[in-house]
Amino acid sequence: MEEDFSNIEARKEKIKRLFKDPYKVGFAGILLLGIALRIYYFILTNGQPVWWDESDYLAYAKNLAGLGSTWIITIHHASLFPYVLALLFKIGLSETIIKFLIAFIPSVLLIPLIYLIVREMYEDKRIALIAAFLMATLWEVLFWSMRFHLEVPGLLTGFLAIYIFIKGYEKKERLFSIPPQWSMLAVVLLAVLTYSIRRGFFVFGVAIGVYL
């Protein structure tokens, strides 16, 4: 009983310390704002007609999943993305749930990821808060977060490669249970995955290569 009480008190102290840090409070507010905006637009756009690029990916994914479509994707849209959609269709998920998984959730994860990257790059944490706020509210990110499109999942894997590069390769710190000596392999795999999702995002791998 005493042990339970001490655990409760320890949690209370941890929460108090959290609210004493203005940067953590500021980031929590930015994250909540980003989530609220995404929920609002996700509900607003749910069920709306898809445009050409989205329909190209979706029709080909349904073809791959054996759902009656005979559409073959256009050459400039060929990527790993429709195969991921096809797998999700194959296991019986609806379009709404798939969009939530491949666009909404990655879009939310981009906010803390950008905050962590910029915090590692600059001593002034205010810069990280500004970067996180821009990621949370930028109209273009919000737009792509509501679409069956490549930008948001591609950005997530690309920025994740950068974060692992900074923490694992540059600072030699263990991250996500990845030993520092294996971090560069993870970076390469993520860079390749990013390119496989969207070919235009080869710039992530090139930027890391030029830096090296």
C-alpha positions as CSV (number, residue, x, y, z in Angstrom):
1,M,0.0,0.0,0.0
2,E,2.8,2.4,0.9
3,E,4.6,1.5,-2.4
4,D,1.4,2.4,-4.4
5,F,1.1,5.7,-2.5
6,S,4.8,6.5,-3.3
7,N,4.3,5.7,-6.9
8,I,1.3,8.0,-7.1
9,E,3.3,10.8,-5.4
10,A,6.2,10.2,-7.9
11,R,3.8,10.6,-10.8
12,K,2.4,13.8,-9.4
13,E,5.9,15.3,-9.0
14,K,6.7,14.3,-12.5
15,I,3.6,16.0,-13.8
16,K,4.4,19.1,-11.8
17,R,7.9,19.2,-13.2
18,L,6.5,18.8,-16.7
19,F,4.2,21.9,-16.3
20,K,7.1,23.9,-14.9
21,D,9.0,23.6,-18.2
22,P,7.6,26.2,-20.6
23,Y,9.0,24.5,-23.7
24,K,7.3,21.2,-22.9
25,V,4.0,23.0,-22.2
26,G,4.4,25.0,-25.4
27,F,5.1,21.8,-27.4
28,A,2.1,20.0,-25.9
29,G,-0.1,23.0,-26.9
30,I,1.2,22.9,-30.4
31,L,0.7,19.2,-30.7
32,L,-2.9,19.4,-29.5
33,L,-3.5,22.2,-32.0
34,G,-2.1,20.1,-34.8
35,I,-4.2,17.1,-33.8
36,A,-7.4,19.3,-33.5
37,L,-6.8,20.8,-37.0
38,R,-6.3,17.4,-38.5
39,I,-9.4,15.9,-36.8
40,Y,-11.5,18.9,-38.1
41,Y,-10.3,18.6,-41.7
42,F,-10.4,14.8,-41.6
43,I,-14.1,14.9,-40.7
44,L,-14.8,17.7,-43.1
45,T,-13.2,15.9,-46.1
46,N,-14.3,12.4,-45.2
47,G,-16.3,10.9,-48.1
48,Q,-15.4,13.6,-50.6
49,P,-14.6,12.6,-54.2
50,V,-11.0,11.8,-54.9
51,W,-9.0,13.7,-57.5
52,W,-7.0,12.2,-60.4
53,D,-3.8,11.3,-58.6
54,E,-5.6,9.7,-55.7
55,S,-7.9,7.7,-58.0
56,D,-4.9,6.5,-59.9
57,Y,-3.3,5.1,-56.8
58,L,-6.6,3.7,-55.4
59,A,-7.8,2.0,-58.6
60,Y,-4.5,0.3,-59.1
61,A,-4.4,-0.7,-55.4
62,K,-7.8,-2.3,-55.7
63,N,-6.6,-4.1,-58.9
64,L,-3.7,-5.5,-56.9
65,A,-6.0,-6.5,-54.1
66,G,-8.4,-8.3,-56.5
67,L,-11.3,-6.0,-55.8
68,G,-12.7,-5.8,-59.3
69,S,-10.6,-3.0,-60.7
70,T,-8.6,-3.6,-63.9
71,W,-6.8,-0.2,-63.8
72,I,-3.0,-0.1,-64.5
73,I,-1.2,2.8,-62.8
74,T,0.3,5.5,-65.0
75,I,4.1,5.3,-65.2
76,H,4.8,8.6,-63.4
77,H,2.8,7.4,-60.4
78,A,4.5,4.0,-60.1
79,S,5.8,3.6,-56.5
80,L,5.6,1.4,-53.4
81,F,2.5,3.4,-52.3
82,P,-0.3,1.5,-54.1
83,Y,1.1,-1.8,-53.0
84,V,0.8,-0.6,-49.3
85,L,-2.8,0.4,-50.1
86,A,-3.5,-2.9,-51.7
87,L,-2.2,-4.8,-48.6
88,L,-4.5,-2.7,-46.4
89,F,-7.5,-3.3,-48.8
90,K,-6.7,-7.0,-48.8
91,I,-7.0,-7.3,-45.0
92,G,-10.5,-5.7,-45.3
93,L,-9.9,-2.1,-44.2
94,S,-12.2,0.6,-45.5
95,E,-11.0,3.7,-47.4
96,T,-11.6,5.9,-44.4
97,I,-9.5,3.7,-42.0
98,I,-6.7,3.4,-44.6
99,K,-6.6,7.2,-45.1
100,F,-6.4,7.5,-41.3
101,L,-3.5,5.1,-41.1
102,I,-1.4,6.3,-44.1
103,A,-2.1,10.0,-43.9
104,F,-3.6,11.2,-40.7
105,I,-1.3,9.3,-38.2
106,P,1.9,10.1,-40.1
107,S,0.9,13.7,-40.3
108,V,0.5,13.9,-36.5
109,L,3.8,12.1,-36.0
110,L,5.6,14.6,-38.2
111,I,5.0,17.3,-35.5
112,P,7.0,15.7,-32.7
113,L,9.6,14.4,-35.2
114,I,10.3,17.9,-36.5
115,Y,10.5,19.2,-33.0
116,L,13.0,16.6,-32.0
117,I,15.2,17.1,-35.1
118,V,15.4,20.9,-34.7
119,R,16.0,20.6,-31.0
120,E,19.0,18.4,-31.8
121,M,20.3,21.0,-34.3
122,Y,19.9,24.2,-32.3
123,E,20.5,25.0,-28.6
124,D,17.6,27.5,-28.6
125,K,14.5,25.4,-28.1
126,R,12.3,28.2,-29.4
127,I,13.5,27.4,-32.9
128,A,12.2,23.8,-32.4
129,L,8.8,25.2,-31.2
130,I,8.5,27.4,-34.2
131,A,9.4,24.5,-36.6
132,A,6.8,22.3,-34.8
133,F,4.2,25.0,-35.0
134,L,4.8,25.4,-38.8
135,M,4.5,21.6,-39.3
136,A,1.3,21.6,-37.2
137,T,-0.4,24.4,-39.1
138,L,1.1,24.6,-42.6
139,W,-1.8,24.5,-45.1
140,E,0.1,22.3,-47.6
141,V,0.8,19.6,-45.0
142,L,-2.8,19.7,-43.8
143,F,-4.0,19.4,-47.4
144,W,-1.9,16.3,-48.1
145,S,-2.9,14.8,-44.7
146,M,-6.4,14.4,-46.0
147,R,-5.5,12.6,-49.3
148,F,-4.5,9.2,-50.6
149,H,-1.1,10.6,-51.5
150,L,2.6,10.2,-51.1
151,E,3.8,13.4,-49.5
152,V,3.0,12.7,-45.8
153,P,4.2,9.1,-45.5
154,G,7.3,10.0,-47.6
155,L,8.1,13.0,-45.4
156,L,7.7,10.8,-42.3
157,T,10.3,8.2,-43.4
158,G,12.6,10.9,-44.8
159,F,12.7,12.9,-41.6
160,L,13.0,9.8,-39.6
161,A,16.1,8.9,-41.5
162,I,17.5,12.4,-40.7
163,Y,16.7,12.0,-37.0
164,I,18.4,8.6,-36.7
165,F,21.4,10.0,-38.6
166,I,21.8,12.9,-36.2
167,K,21.2,10.9,-33.0
168,G,22.9,7.6,-34.0
169,Y,25.6,8.5,-36.5
170,E,26.5,12.0,-35.4
171,K,26.0,11.8,-31.7
172,K,26.6,8.0,-31.2
173,E,23.5,7.6,-29.1
174,R,21.2,4.6,-29.0
175,L,17.8,5.3,-30.5
176,F,14.7,3.1,-30.9
177,S,16.8,0.2,-29.5
178,I,19.2,0.7,-32.5
179,P,22.9,0.6,-31.4
180,P,24.9,3.5,-32.8
181,Q,27.0,1.2,-35.0
182,W,23.8,0.1,-36.8
183,S,22.3,3.5,-37.2
184,M,23.7,4.2,-40.7
185,L,22.1,1.0,-42.0
186,A,18.8,2.2,-40.6
187,V,19.3,5.5,-42.3
188,V,20.1,3.9,-45.7
189,L,17.1,1.6,-45.5
190,L,14.8,4.6,-44.6
191,A,16.3,6.7,-47.4
192,V,15.6,3.9,-49.9
193,L,12.1,3.4,-48.5
194,T,11.5,7.2,-48.9
195,Y,12.6,7.1,-52.5
196,S,10.4,4.0,-53.1
197,I,7.4,5.9,-51.8
198,R,8.0,9.1,-53.7
199,R,10.9,9.3,-56.2
200,G,11.1,13.1,-55.8
201,F,12.2,12.5,-52.2
202,F,15.6,11.2,-53.3
203,V,16.8,14.5,-52.0
204,F,16.8,13.1,-48.4
205,G,19.3,10.5,-49.3
206,V,21.3,12.9,-51.5
207,A,21.4,15.5,-48.7
208,I,22.8,13.0,-46.2
209,G,25.3,11.7,-48.8
210,V,26.6,15.2,-49.5
211,Y,26.9,15.9,-45.8
212,L,29.0,12.8,-45.3
